[in-house]
């Protein structure tokens, strides 16, 4: 909205007096017009600054952008949103360590057919999840958001385990609880059987807001 001031002349002033007043005060009128132009320019600048501030993204909106990052083993990422059923919680995720096992121990456990694990190397990946805010999770499985690949980028699934497989040096029975509330956490262990001569490359955890956290494994 323009703030230019308009000069209104009273009709009751005689024309001759008006003419003399305008002639004698011509310099003042010029100065007044200049001041008015300056005031108008300042007002327009203020309007433009206000429009720019309104068009700029709010800090809260910027903070809602999905986050990402690369981490070393033992480093913690997050908080990041995790959704399960109707509940949303903020989690911190730490890929703690990766341990190589002995295939002879896996064979001795007798839980796999020998031909299925021939030429394979076992690895055990430990991941810690901490509930740091939000709603209580019931039967949530945040480990399902973890995706692990070989060094060539190809996806490798973890071994589905129920309970303790009894493998020396292997994953213990799962600590995954039925409920997880703020301030609580647990450590999950994933077992991988990968072809000899290959390496695990990285593991990525994806949040409900599409945030991605990557841990290098080699």
C-alpha positions in Angstrom: 0.0 0.0 0.0 1.4 3.4 -1.0 2.0 5.9 1.8 2.3 9.0 -0.4 0.8 12.0 1.3 -1.6 14.1 -0.8 -2.0 17.8 -0.3 -5.6 18.9 -0.1 -6.3 22.6 -0.7 -9.2 24.2 1.2 -11.8 25.7 -1.2 -12.4 28.7 1.1 -8.9 30.2 0.4 -9.0 33.1 -2.2 -7.4 32.4 -5.5 -5.0 35.4 -5.3 -3.8 34.5 -1.8 -3.3 30.9 -3.0 -1.3 32.0 -6.0 1.0 34.2 -3.8 1.5 31.5 -1.3 2.5 29.0 -4.0 4.9 31.6 -5.6 6.6 32.6 -2.3 6.9 29.1 -1.0 8.0 27.3 -4.1 11.3 26.2 -2.5 9.5 24.7 0.4 7.1 22.8 -1.8 10.1 21.3 -3.7 11.7 20.3 -0.5 8.3 18.9 0.7 8.0 16.9 -2.5 11.5 15.6 -2.1 10.8 14.5 1.4 7.6 12.9 0.3 9.4 11.0 -2.4 12.1 9.9 0.0 9.5 8.8 2.5 7.7 6.9 -0.3 10.9 5.2 -1.3 11.7 4.1 2.3 8.1 2.8 2.6 8.5 0.8 -0.6 11.8 -0.6 0.6 10.2 -1.6 3.9 7.4 -3.3 2.0 9.9 -5.2 -0.2 11.8 -6.3 2.9 8.6 -7.5 4.5 7.6 -9.4 1.4 11.0 -11.1 1.2 10.8 -12.1 4.8 7.3 -13.6 4.2 8.5 -15.4 1.1 11.6 -16.9 2.9 11.1 -20.4 4.4 10.5 -20.4 8.1 13.2 -21.8 10.4 10.8 -24.5 11.6 10.1 -25.5 8.0 13.8 -25.7 7.2 14.4 -27.9 10.2 11.9 -30.4 8.9 14.0 -31.2 5.9 15.2 -34.8 5.9 18.7 -35.2 7.3 21.5 -37.5 6.2 25.0 -38.3 7.1 27.8 -40.8 7.0 29.1 -42.4 10.2 31.9 -44.7 11.4 31.1 -47.7 13.5 30.3 -46.7 17.1 28.9 -43.3 16.1 25.3 -42.3 16.8 22.9 -40.8 14.3 19.6 -39.0 14.9 17.2 -38.3 16.4 15.1 -39.5 13.5 11.4 -40.3 13.3 10.3 -43.9 13.2 6.6 -44.8 12.7 4.9 -48.0 13.5 1.2 -48.6 13.6 -0.3 -45.3 14.9 2.7 -44.3 16.9 5.7 -42.0 16.0 8.9 -41.9 18.1 12.2 -40.2 17.8 15.1 -42.7 17.7 18.9 -42.5 18.0 20.7 -45.2 16.1 24.2 -46.5 16.7 25.8 -49.2 14.6 28.1 -50.4 17.3 30.3 -53.1 15.7 30.7 -55.7 13.0 32.3 -59.1 13.9 33.5 -61.8 11.6 32.6 -65.3 12.7 33.9 -68.8 11.8 31.9 -70.9 9.4 33.0 -74.0 11.3 31.0 -72.7 14.3 28.0 -72.2 12.1 28.2 -75.7 10.7 28.7 -77.2 14.2 25.5 -75.5 15.4 23.5 -77.7 13.0 20.9 -75.1 12.2 21.7 -74.8 8.5 22.0 -77.4 5.7 25.7 -77.8 4.9 25.2 -77.2 1.1 23.4 -73.9 1.8 26.3 -72.3 3.7 29.2 -73.8 1.8 31.7 -71.2 0.7 30.2 -68.6 3.1 31.6 -66.3 5.8 29.4 -65.3 8.8 29.3 -61.7 10.1 27.4 -60.3 13.0 26.3 -56.7 13.0 25.2 -55.0 16.3 22.9 -52.0 16.2 21.6 -50.0 19.2 18.3 -48.2 19.2 17.3 -45.6 21.8 13.9 -44.0 22.2 14.5 -40.3 22.9 11.1 -38.8 22.4 7.5 -39.2 21.1 5.0 -42.0 21.7 5.5 -45.5 23.0 6.0 -48.1 20.4 4.3 -51.4 20.6 5.8 -54.4 18.7 7.8 -51.9 16.6 10.7 -53.3 14.7 13.1 -50.4 13.8 15.7 -52.9 12.5 13.5 -53.5 9.5 14.5 -50.0 8.2 18.1 -51.1 8.0 19.5 -52.0 4.6 22.9 -53.6 4.2 24.9 -54.0 1.0 28.1 -55.7 -0.2 31.1 -53.6 -1.2 29.9 -53.8 -4.8 26.6 -52.2 -3.8 24.4 -55.3 -4.1 21.8 -55.9 -1.4 22.4 -58.7 1.1 19.7 -59.9 3.4 20.3 -60.8 7.0 19.6 -64.3 8.3 16.1 -64.6 9.9 16.7 -65.9 13.4 14.3 -66.9 16.1 16.0 -67.1 19.5 19.6 -68.0 20.1 21.0 -70.2 17.4 23.8 -71.4 19.7 26.6 -70.3 17.4 29.8 -69.6 19.4 30.6 -65.9 18.9 27.3 -65.4 17.1 24.3 -63.3 17.8 22.6 -63.8 21.2 18.9 -64.1 21.5 17.2 -60.9 20.4 16.6 -58.2 22.9 13.9 -56.6 20.8 11.1 -55.7 23.3 7.4 -55.8 22.7 7.1 -52.1 23.9 9.6 -49.3 23.7 9.0 -46.0 25.6 10.9 -42.8 25.9 14.2 -43.4 27.7 14.4 -47.0 26.8 16.5 -48.8 24.3 17.8 -52.2 23.1 20.6 -53.7 21.0 19.8 -55.8 17.9 22.1 -58.2 16.2 21.9 -59.2 12.5 23.7 -62.2 11.1 24.9 -62.3 7.5 26.3 -65.2 5.5 28.2 -63.7 2.5 30.2 -65.4 -0.2 33.9 -65.9 0.6 36.1 -63.2 -1.0 33.4 -60.5 -0.7 33.0 -57.8 1.9 30.1 -56.0 3.5 30.1 -52.4 2.3 27.7 -50.3 4.2 24.4 -50.3 6.1 21.8 -47.5 5.8 18.9 -46.7 8.2 16.0 -44.8 6.7 13.7 -42.7 8.9 10.0 -42.0 8.4 10.9 -38.5 7.0 13.2 -40.2 4.4 16.3 -39.2 6.4 19.2 -41.6 5.7 22.1 -42.5 7.9 25.0 -44.5 6.5 27.7 -46.5 8.3 30.7 -47.8 6.4 31.5 -51.4 7.3 34.9 -52.0 5.7 
